[in-house]
């Protein structure tokens, strides 16, 4: 009952004229920034952070939070309509969202995304209200051994989520891990695999890698095919209303994706990209037709989008209650609080209830605004489909260049996009999926860091990963997954050989 009273107080704070105006401004800017290829919440918040210096803490945080979850909505639009993820987690949405657009179901994909996003965000908000103490206690139980184990499982699941041979998926994941080792070793300070290039001392840029592998690579492969997307394609508001059959198909992936996002949101430091990859991999594992993923499956859109939005909301739990940001965007928002003289931590709820409960209430207000905002704007977004291909993608390349340059104000990042674009086009022409590269790149440094930290704390004893119950559970699941993949590959090989032998015998006869 006390939580409901606090929530009611929060709505009173969020619906004040000044606070509501800044929340509306935040979600609108976040939505527009999210649609632009190469731009994302990190860029928008970095640009607008100085504006908060002269603002009251409550509207400042509501605005920054609105940019954060508003960009999640916008990022899905670019991923579905143009195969351009403005934010790396939306790279997974490209896998099935863009094929749905190519099949004339772009409106359905956007409608499913909107419904799943609102559902997941609402669940995330409810979790923040009632389960914050429990999730905070769970987060404290995840040390280096546990984080390594769950990320190992994420790598194994993600490496086999691509279509085609599991070995190709594993190879791409290993290549992503190799890319993640470029830069300065966090423990020794030594330079690794930078080939004497000073710009690589901080490692490869995540945004450049995502934009190159997905956006630029697709442009290179299709540059001579001017009519890939029909100029006569017409999508209306009613096209965004999925049928009952499509909603039934999306329901359980939406629920499972929300669960994955909630779990990962409670664990600081996991980042949003692994969440969408794990949700997508889970759907492939439970699906009766895993081979159809990548051709326009509704589950391939619903699960990652739901997981991204539930994690976006739950991410605020470790940031606000523990002072531990889950990713770079959360670190910026926490920095904005510190600038205002407010220290995130266990005392935040009692010392600044207007900020905490006003923020929670603003999530619902902002998500309703986004639902209302995106329905009339669907005509604007789908107009992009009617722009001639020869104009559309050069314009997208321009925004990619601007967005990537703005991350570190360096032209070197644009060269990275070009290199990864050429590499991605080459790999896709050989029927390799590039999505596992991104997963390996994101998780690689965290897997290595937590593995070395766990061994350091245990003085080199490898049994530390089996002595802790949570870690041991994930290690056993990982081993079972490896055995299942190996058995499936062997069975497939035996079936293939049994089909070849009779044909060869008949030819010999």
C-alpha positions as CSV (number, residue, x, y, z in Angstrom):
1,X,0.0,0.0,0.0
2,X,2.9,2.4,0.8
3,X,4.3,1.8,-2.7
4,X,1.0,2.8,-4.3
5,X,0.9,5.9,-2.1
6,X,4.4,6.7,-3.2
7,X,3.5,6.1,-6.8
8,X,0.6,8.5,-6.5
9,X,2.9,11.1,-5.1
10,X,5.2,10.4,-8.1
11,X,2.4,11.1,-10.6
12,X,1.8,14.4,-8.8
13,X,5.4,15.3,-9.4
14,X,5.6,14.0,-13.1
15,X,2.3,15.8,-14.1
16,X,3.4,19.2,-12.9
17,X,3.5,21.6,-15.9
18,X,7.2,22.2,-15.9
19,X,8.2,18.6,-15.4
20,X,5.7,17.3,-18.0
21,X,7.0,19.8,-20.5
22,X,10.6,18.6,-20.1
23,X,9.6,15.0,-20.2
24,X,7.7,15.6,-23.4
25,X,10.8,17.4,-24.8
26,X,13.0,14.4,-23.8
27,X,10.9,11.7,-25.4
28,X,10.4,13.8,-28.6
29,X,14.1,14.4,-29.0
30,X,14.9,10.8,-28.1
31,X,12.5,9.5,-30.7
32,X,13.8,11.7,-33.5
33,X,17.4,11.0,-32.6
34,X,16.8,7.3,-32.4
35,X,15.4,7.3,-36.0
36,X,18.6,8.9,-37.4
37,X,21.2,6.3,-38.4
38,X,24.4,6.6,-36.4
39,X,22.8,8.7,-33.7
40,X,21.6,7.3,-30.4
41,X,20.7,8.1,-26.8
42,X,24.4,8.4,-25.9
43,X,25.0,11.2,-28.4
44,X,21.8,13.1,-27.6
45,X,22.4,13.0,-23.8
46,X,26.0,14.0,-24.2
47,X,24.9,17.0,-26.3
48,X,22.1,18.1,-23.9
49,X,23.9,17.3,-20.6
50,X,25.3,20.9,-20.2
51,X,21.7,22.1,-20.4
52,X,21.0,20.4,-17.1
53,X,23.5,22.5,-15.2
54,X,21.0,25.3,-14.9
55,X,17.9,23.2,-14.4
56,X,16.2,21.8,-11.3
57,X,17.2,18.2,-10.6
58,X,13.7,16.7,-11.2
59,X,13.0,18.1,-14.7
60,X,16.7,17.5,-15.7
61,X,16.5,13.8,-14.8
62,X,13.0,13.4,-16.4
63,X,14.3,14.9,-19.6
64,X,17.4,12.7,-19.8
65,X,15.4,9.6,-19.0
66,X,12.9,10.5,-21.7
67,X,15.7,10.8,-24.2
68,X,16.9,7.3,-23.2
69,X,13.7,5.3,-23.6
70,X,12.5,7.6,-26.4
71,X,15.5,6.6,-28.5
72,X,14.7,3.0,-28.0
73,X,11.4,3.5,-29.9
74,X,13.1,5.5,-32.6
75,X,16.0,3.0,-33.0
76,X,13.6,0.2,-33.8
77,X,12.1,2.2,-36.7
78,X,15.4,2.6,-38.5
79,X,16.3,-1.0,-37.9
80,X,13.0,-2.3,-39.3
81,X,12.5,0.0,-42.2
82,X,16.1,0.5,-43.4
83,X,18.2,-2.2,-41.7
84,X,20.1,0.7,-40.0
85,X,20.4,0.2,-36.2
86,X,21.1,3.6,-34.7
87,X,21.8,1.9,-31.4
88,X,23.7,-1.5,-31.3
89,X,21.0,-3.4,-29.4
90,X,18.7,-2.9,-32.4
91,X,21.1,-4.8,-34.6
92,X,19.2,-7.9,-33.6
93,X,15.9,-6.4,-34.6
94,X,17.3,-6.0,-38.1
95,X,17.6,-9.7,-38.5
96,X,13.8,-10.2,-38.9
97,X,12.4,-6.7,-38.9
98,X,14.0,-5.7,-42.2
99,X,12.9,-8.9,-44.0
100,X,9.4,-8.2,-42.8
101,X,9.6,-4.8,-44.5
102,X,11.0,-6.3,-47.6
103,X,7.9,-8.7,-47.6
104,X,5.5,-5.7,-47.3
105,X,4.9,-6.2,-43.5
106,X,6.8,-3.2,-42.3
107,X,3.7,-1.7,-40.7
108,X,3.0,-5.0,-38.8
109,X,6.6,-5.1,-37.5
110,X,6.3,-1.5,-36.3
111,X,2.9,-2.2,-34.6
112,X,4.3,-5.3,-32.9
113,X,7.3,-3.3,-31.7
114,X,5.1,-0.6,-30.3
115,X,2.9,-3.0,-28.4
116,X,5.7,-5.2,-27.1
117,X,7.7,-2.1,-26.1
118,X,4.8,-0.6,-24.1
119,X,4.0,-4.0,-22.4
120,X,7.7,-4.5,-21.5
121,X,8.2,-1.0,-20.3
122,X,5.0,-1.3,-18.1
123,X,6.3,-4.6,-16.6
124,X,9.7,-3.0,-16.0
125,X,8.1,-0.1,-14.2
126,X,6.0,-2.4,-12.0
127,X,9.2,-4.3,-11.1
128,X,10.9,-1.1,-10.2
129,X,8.0,-0.3,-7.8
130,X,7.5,-3.6,-6.0
131,X,10.7,-5.6,-6.6
132,X,13.5,-3.1,-6.2
133,X,14.7,-4.5,-2.8
134,X,14.6,-8.1,-4.1
135,X,16.4,-7.3,-7.4
136,X,19.0,-5.2,-5.5
137,X,19.7,-8.2,-3.3
138,X,20.1,-10.5,-6.3
139,X,22.4,-8.0,-8.0
140,X,24.7,-8.1,-4.9
141,X,25.1,-11.9,-5.4
142,X,26.6,-11.6,-8.8
143,X,30.4,-11.4,-8.4
144,X,33.1,-11.9,-11.1
145,X,32.5,-15.7,-11.3
146,X,28.8,-15.3,-11.8
147,X,29.1,-12.6,-14.4
148,X,31.6,-14.6,-16.3
149,X,29.4,-17.7,-16.3
150,X,26.3,-15.9,-17.5
151,X,28.2,-14.1,-20.2
152,X,29.8,-17.4,-21.3
153,X,26.3,-18.7,-21.7
154,X,25.3,-15.6,-23.7
155,X,28.3,-16.1,-26.0
156,X,27.4,-19.8,-26.7
157,X,23.7,-19.1,-27.2
158,X,24.4,-16.0,-29.4
159,X,27.0,-17.8,-31.6
160,X,24.4,-20.3,-32.7
161,X,21.5,-17.9,-33.2
162,X,22.5,-17.2,-36.8
163,X,21.0,-19.1,-39.7
164,X,23.1,-21.7,-41.4
165,X,26.0,-23.7,-39.9
166,X,26.6,-23.3,-36.1
167,X,30.4,-23.5,-36.9
168,X,30.1,-20.3,-38.9
169,X,28.3,-18.6,-36.0
170,X,31.0,-19.7,-33.6
171,X,33.7,-18.5,-36.0
172,X,32.1,-15.1,-36.2
173,X,31.8,-14.9,-32.4
174,X,35.5,-15.7,-32.1
175,X,36.3,-13.0,-34.6
176,X,34.2,-10.6,-32.5
177,X,36.1,-11.7,-29.4
178,X,39.4,-11.0,-31.2
179,X,38.2,-7.5,-32.2
180,X,37.3,-6.9,-28.5
181,X,40.9,-7.5,-27.5
182,X,42.2,-4.5,-29.5
183,X,43.4,-1.6,-27.3
184,X,44.8,-1.2,-23.9
185,X,44.8,-4.1,-21.5
186,X,42.9,-2.9,-18.4
187,X,45.1,-5.0,-16.0
188,X,48.6,-4.5,-17.3
189,X,48.2,-1.3,-19.3
190,X,49.9,-2.9,-22.3
191,X,48.8,-2.2,-25.9
192,X,47.4,-5.2,-27.7
193,X,46.8,-5.6,-31.5
194,X,46.8,-1.9,-32.2
195,X,49.5,-2.2,-35.0
196,X,51.2,1.0,-33.8
197,X,48.0,3.1,-34.5
198,X,47.5,5.5,-31.6
199,X,43.7,5.8,-32.4
200,X,43.3,2.1,-31.5
201,X,44.7,2.5,-28.0
202,X,41.1,2.8,-26.7
203,X,39.9,-0.1,-28.8
204,X,37.5,-0.3,-31.8
205,X,34.4,1.9,-31.6
206,X,31.2,0.0,-31.0
207,X,29.0,2.4,-33.0
208,X,31.4,2.2,-36.0
209,X,31.4,-1.6,-35.9
210,X,27.6,-1.8,-35.7
211,X,27.0,0.8,-38.5
212,X,29.6,-0.8,-40.7
213,X,28.5,-4.4,-40.4
214,X,24.8,-3.7,-40.7
215,X,24.1,-0.4,-42.5
216,X,27.1,0.1,-44.8
217,X,27.5,-3.6,-45.7
218,X,23.9,-3.8,-46.8
219,X,24.3,-0.7,-49.0
220,X,27.4,-2.2,-50.6
221,X,25.7,-5.5,-51.4
222,X,22.5,-3.8,-52.8
223,X,24.0,-0.7,-54.4
224,X,23.2,-1.9,-58.0
225,X,19.6,-3.1,-57.1
226,X,17.6,0.1,-57.2
227,X,14.2,-1.5,-56.7
228,X,14.7,-3.6,-53.6
229,X,12.0,-1.6,-51.8
230,X,9.1,-0.7,-54.0
231,X,8.4,3.0,-54.4
232,X,4.7,2.2,-54.6
233,X,4.7,0.7,-51.1
234,X,1.9,2.3,-49.0
235,X,1.6,1.8,-45.3
236,X,-1.2,3.3,-43.3
237,X,-2.0,3.7,-39.6
238,X,-4.3,0.6,-39.8
239,X,-1.4,-1.4,-41.2
240,X,0.2,-1.1,-37.8
241,X,-2.6,-3.0,-36.2
242,X,-1.5,-6.7,-36.1
243,X,-4.1,-9.4,-36.6
244,X,-5.1,-11.7,-33.7
245,X,-3.0,-14.5,-35.2
246,X,0.0,-12.2,-35.3
247,X,-0.6,-11.1,-31.7
248,X,-0.8,-14.7,-30.6
249,X,2.5,-15.4,-32.3
250,X,4.1,-12.4,-30.6
251,X,2.6,-12.9,-27.1
252,X,4.9,-15.5,-25.6
253,X,8.1,-14.2,-27.2
254,X,7.1,-10.8,-25.8
255,X,6.7,-12.3,-22.3
256,X,10.0,-14.2,-22.5
257,X,11.8,-11.2,-23.8
258,X,10.4,-9.1,-21.0
259,X,11.7,-11.6,-18.5
260,X,15.2,-11.7,-20.0
261,X,15.3,-7.9,-20.0
262,X,14.2,-7.7,-16.4
263,X,16.8,-10.2,-15.3
264,X,19.7,-8.5,-17.1
265,X,18.5,-5.0,-16.0
266,X,18.9,-6.0,-12.4
267,X,22.6,-6.9,-13.0
268,X,24.8,-3.9,-13.3
269,X,27.4,-3.8,-16.1
270,X,25.8,-6.3,-18.5
271,X,24.8,-3.6,-21.1
272,X,21.7,-3.7,-23.4
273,X,23.3,-5.5,-26.3
274,X,23.7,-8.8,-24.6
275,X,20.0,-8.6,-23.5
276,X,18.6,-8.5,-27.0
277,X,21.0,-11.2,-28.3
278,X,20.1,-13.6,-25.5
279,X,16.3,-12.9,-26.0
280,X,16.7,-13.6,-29.7
281,X,18.8,-16.8,-29.1
282,X,16.2,-18.0,-26.6
283,X,13.4,-17.7,-29.1
284,X,15.4,-19.7,-31.7
285,X,15.9,-22.4,-29.1
286,X,12.3,-22.8,-28.1
287,X,10.9,-22.3,-31.7
288,X,9.6,-25.2,-33.7
289,X,11.0,-23.6,-36.8
290,X,14.4,-22.1,-35.8
291,X,15.6,-22.2,-39.4
292,X,12.9,-19.6,-40.3
293,X,14.5,-16.9,-38.1
294,X,16.1,-14.3,-40.3
295,X,13.4,-14.5,-42.9
296,X,10.9,-12.2,-41.2
297,X,9.7,-14.0,-38.0
298,X,7.4,-11.9,-35.7
299,X,9.1,-13.6,-32.7
300,X,12.4,-12.3,-33.9
301,X,11.1,-8.7,-33.6
302,X,8.9,-9.1,-30.5
303,X,11.5,-10.8,-28.1
304,X,14.5,-8.5,-28.6
305,X,12.4,-5.3,-28.5
306,X,10.6,-6.4,-25.4
307,X,13.8,-7.3,-23.7
308,X,15.4,-3.9,-24.6
309,X,12.5,-1.9,-23.2
310,X,12.1,-3.8,-20.0
311,X,15.9,-3.6,-19.4
312,X,15.8,0.1,-20.1
313,X,13.4,0.6,-17.2
314,X,14.9,-1.9,-14.8
315,X,18.4,-0.4,-15.5
316,X,17.5,2.4,-13.3
317,X,17.3,0.1,-10.2
318,X,21.1,-0.5,-9.8
319,X,21.9,3.0,-11.0
320,X,19.6,4.8,-8.5
321,X,19.6,2.4,-5.6
322,X,23.2,1.1,-5.8
323,X,25.0,3.9,-7.7
324,X,26.2,1.3,-10.2
325,X,25.4,2.3,-13.8
326,X,24.6,-0.6,-16.2
327,X,26.0,1.1,-19.3
328,X,27.4,4.4,-20.7
329,X,24.0,6.0,-20.9
330,X,23.2,5.2,-17.3
331,X,26.7,6.5,-16.3
332,X,25.8,9.9,-18.0
333,X,22.4,10.1,-16.2
334,X,24.2,9.2,-12.9
335,X,26.7,11.9,-13.7
336,X,23.9,14.4,-14.1
337,X,22.6,13.6,-10.6
338,X,26.1,14.0,-9.1
339,X,26.4,17.4,-10.9
340,X,23.2,18.4,-9.1
341,X,24.8,17.4,-5.8
342,X,22.7,14.2,-5.5
343,X,24.5,11.0,-4.8
344,X,22.8,7.8,-6.1
345,X,22.6,5.1,-3.6
346,X,20.4,3.4,-1.0
347,X,19.5,6.7,0.7
348,X,18.2,8.3,-2.6
349,X,14.6,7.0,-2.1
350,X,14.3,8.4,1.4
351,X,16.3,11.7,0.9
352,X,14.9,12.6,-2.6
353,X,11.5,10.9,-3.0
354,X,10.4,13.5,-5.6
355,X,13.3,12.4,-7.9
356,X,12.8,8.6,-7.5
357,X,9.0,8.4,-7.6
358,X,8.7,11.3,-10.1
359,X,11.0,9.4,-12.4
360,X,9.0,6.2,-12.1
361,X,5.7,7.9,-12.8
362,X,7.3,9.8,-15.7
363,X,8.1,6.4,-17.3
364,X,4.4,5.7,-17.7
365,X,3.6,9.2,-18.8
366,X,6.5,9.2,-21.3
367,X,5.6,5.8,-22.8
368,X,2.0,6.9,-23.3
369,X,3.3,10.0,-25.0
370,X,5.4,7.9,-27.3
371,X,2.5,5.6,-28.2
372,X,0.4,8.6,-29.1
373,X,3.2,10.3,-30.9
374,X,4.3,7.4,-33.1
375,X,0.8,6.6,-34.5
376,X,0.5,9.9,-36.5
377,X,4.2,9.9,-37.3
378,X,4.0,6.5,-39.0
379,X,3.2,8.3,-42.2
380,X,6.5,10.2,-41.9
381,X,8.5,7.1,-41.1
382,X,7.1,5.0,-43.9
383,X,7.6,7.8,-46.4
384,X,11.3,6.8,-46.2
385,X,10.3,3.7,-48.1
386,X,9.2,5.7,-51.0
387,X,12.4,7.7,-51.4
388,X,14.3,6.3,-54.4
389,X,17.1,3.9,-53.4
390,X,19.8,6.0,-55.0
391,X,18.9,9.0,-52.8
392,X,17.9,7.1,-49.6
393,X,21.1,5.3,-48.8
394,X,23.6,8.0,-49.7
395,X,21.6,10.2,-47.3
396,X,21.8,7.4,-44.7
397,X,25.5,7.2,-45.2
398,X,25.8,10.9,-44.5
399,X,23.9,10.5,-41.2
400,X,26.0,7.5,-40.3
401,X,29.2,9.5,-40.9
402,X,27.9,12.4,-38.8
403,X,26.7,10.1,-36.0
404,X,29.9,8.1,-35.8
405,X,32.1,11.2,-36.0
406,X,30.2,12.7,-33.1
407,X,31.1,9.8,-30.7
408,X,34.7,10.9,-30.4
409,X,35.1,13.8,-32.9
410,X,37.5,11.7,-35.0
411,X,37.6,11.0,-38.7
412,X,39.3,7.7,-37.8
413,X,36.0,6.3,-36.7
414,X,34.6,6.9,-40.2
415,X,37.4,4.8,-41.7
416,X,36.5,2.1,-39.2
417,X,32.9,2.1,-40.5
418,X,34.3,1.7,-44.1
419,X,36.6,-1.2,-43.2
420,X,33.8,-3.0,-41.3
421,X,31.3,-2.3,-44.1
422,X,33.6,-3.9,-46.7
423,X,34.3,-6.8,-44.3
424,X,30.6,-7.3,-43.5
425,X,29.7,-7.3,-47.2
426,X,32.4,-9.8,-48.0
427,X,31.3,-12.1,-45.1
428,X,27.6,-11.9,-46.0
429,X,28.4,-12.7,-49.6
430,X,29.9,-15.9,-48.3
431,X,26.7,-16.6,-46.2
432,X,28.2,-15.7,-42.9
433,X,26.0,-14.0,-40.3
434,X,27.6,-10.8,-39.0
435,X,25.4,-10.5,-35.9
436,X,27.6,-12.8,-33.7
437,X,30.6,-10.5,-34.4
438,X,28.8,-7.7,-32.5
439,X,27.9,-10.0,-29.6
440,X,31.5,-11.3,-29.3
441,X,32.9,-7.7,-29.5
442,X,30.6,-6.4,-26.8
443,X,30.9,-9.4,-24.4
444,X,34.6,-10.2,-25.0
445,X,36.2,-7.5,-22.8
446,X,33.7,-8.1,-20.0
447,X,34.2,-11.9,-20.2
448,X,38.0,-11.5,-20.1
449,X,37.9,-8.9,-17.3
450,X,35.6,-11.0,-15.0
451,X,37.4,-14.2,-15.8
452,X,40.8,-12.7,-14.7
453,X,39.2,-11.0,-11.7
454,X,37.6,-14.2,-10.5
455,X,41.0,-16.1,-10.8
456,X,42.8,-13.3,-9.1
457,X,40.4,-13.4,-6.1
458,X,40.6,-17.2,-6.0
459,X,44.4,-17.2,-6.4
460,X,44.2,-19.1,-9.7
461,X,41.8,-21.8,-8.6
462,X,39.6,-22.7,-11.6
463,X,37.1,-24.5,-9.3
464,X,35.8,-21.1,-8.2
465,X,33.4,-21.2,-11.2
466,X,31.9,-24.5,-9.8
467,X,32.0,-23.8,-6.1
468,X,29.6,-20.9,-6.3
469,X,26.0,-22.1,-6.9
470,X,24.9,-19.4,-9.4
471,X,28.1,-19.7,-11.4
472,X,28.0,-23.5,-11.4
473,X,24.4,-23.5,-12.7
474,X,25.3,-21.3,-15.7
475,X,28.5,-23.4,-16.4
476,X,26.4,-26.6,-16.4
477,X,23.8,-25.0,-18.7
478,X,26.7,-23.9,-21.0
479,X,28.1,-27.4,-21.1
480,X,24.7,-28.8,-21.9
481,X,24.3,-26.3,-24.7
482,X,27.6,-27.3,-26.2
483,X,26.6,-31.0,-26.1
484,X,23.2,-30.3,-27.6
485,X,24.8,-28.3,-30.5
486,X,27.4,-31.0,-31.1
487,X,24.7,-33.8,-31.1
488,X,22.5,-31.8,-33.4
489,X,25.4,-31.2,-35.8
490,X,26.4,-34.9,-35.8
491,X,22.8,-36.0,-36.4
492,X,22.5,-33.6,-39.3
493,X,25.8,-34.9,-40.8
494,X,24.6,-38.5,-40.5
495,X,21.3,-37.7,-42.2
496,X,23.2,-36.0,-45.0
497,X,25.5,-38.9,-45.5
498,X,22.7,-41.4,-45.5
499,X,21.0,-39.5,-48.3
500,X,24.1,-39.4,-50.4
501,X,25.1,-43.1,-50.2
502,X,22.0,-44.6,-52.0
503,X,22.3,-42.0,-54.8
504,X,25.9,-42.9,-55.3
505,X,25.1,-46.6,-55.3
506,X,22.5,-46.1,-57.9
507,X,24.9,-44.2,-60.1
508,X,27.5,-46.9,-59.7
509,X,24.9,-49.5,-60.7
